[in-house]
Amino acid sequence: MGLPIRGIGHVNLNCSDLSASRTFFEASFAMRARIHTDPEPQDGRAFGIEGAARWDAWMMQDARDDSTPIDLLEWKQPRPCGEPHRQPERLGLRRLAWGSRTLEACHARVLEAGARGASELVELELPNGETRRAFGARDPDGVDLLVFEASSDHLDHVQLGCLDLERSSRFYGDVLGLVSSGSHRATAATGAPFGWQATVAWSAEMFRHEADGGDGFAVALLQWEDPKASGQPYACAHHLGLYRMAFLVDDLDLCHGQLQELRVEGLGEPVDLDLGPSCPAPRCRALFFQDPDGTCLELIETPAAARA
């Protein structure tokens, strides 16, 4: 059955300059800044941070009111560290993918908005088994992005590199309760959209929340075969790049008990977080844990008022 998850809450993207990154995603993909979180300093232990933690962030959504947002976040205390990894085969959250109705125009907007680089338009095999024209790019901090031709403009999925696809599929399906919407194996695809000059090979499976059907935001589990998967997910909550993914639940304590019984790695205790005076719900309860490869995941208890 898996955890009683209401949906995929957001994907966290740590940036070095919130204003610059917000402008980039607005100009490139018409993302909208919907919810602002700007708390005062608070205990950082829930994030694995010694001392106080403080951030400034916007939840960025595409044109759909119910779309999964990007938690675009600039750490103020401590300041961001590291650089986004450039290796496409690195384990953990690696790449955000968009669908675009006008691929050439989107390509031009991304370059004009300040992307560090963008590949040419190429034919790419997607994790759902289809072949589409696509291009790869990097945001102002160097985070990898993928854009493919689609019937609508939308944030489509996040790619999550894993060491063992079968093991990760069991976790995201059996433990988290997400539903597989297809698997795919590419044996000799172009590596250009991934910043790789040679051909690449991978196996992948797409997972969505059951309420979203086949067209909601997806988690694309991807096991690299050529080059081989390597490295580790980011170890610090304030590392630049894609760090964690959040899921919404009604009863955090119930889910905590289930995860304890399953002996899930990196499981903490439920914590109360201050989200700041700008947020419509200025406080929330959250729980942090890890997937089989060490990627940071989060459960957020949905306020009762939002469920009514």
PyMOL commands that set and color helices and strands:
alter all, ss='L'
color gray80, all
select helices_A, chain A and resi 18-29+45-47+103-113+165-175+192-194+210-212+252-261+304-307
alter helices_A, ss='H'
color red, helices_A
select strands_A, chain A and resi 5-15+32-37+42-43+52-61+70-77+92-100+117-118+122-125+131-138+144-149+154-161+179-190+199-208+218-226+241-249+271-274+283-290+296-301
alter strands_A, ss='S'
color yellow, strands_A
deselect
rebuild
show_as cartoon
